[in-house]
Amino acid sequence: MSKKSLSVKKRERQNRKRRLHNLKYKKWIKALMKKIKKATDGTQKKQLLNELYEALDKAAKRNIIHRNKAARLKSKYAKLVNSHETANKA
């Protein structure tokens, strides 16, 4: 078994650190999506939707997720919140 060079060890450390940083953002986004689905109050859903928009924009800006995926998720959850509003009005 050959020894790992210093640059390989450093790259492994960097990748581990970046992976944990990226996972933090992804968990934040997933938690917000779950909260929106569970929320019953319309105003609470809107507030959570704004937080989700912020999280998705930050993740897309930092290349943690693709910008098109962020746009797709924003659209999906906006429809979910708006359908909840219209269902309550009827």
Secondary structure by P-SEA (a helix, b strand, c coil): cccccaaaaaaaaaaaaaaaaaaaaaaaaaaaaaaaaacccaaaaaaaaaaaaaaaaaaaaaccccaaaaaaaaaaaaaaaaaaaaaaac
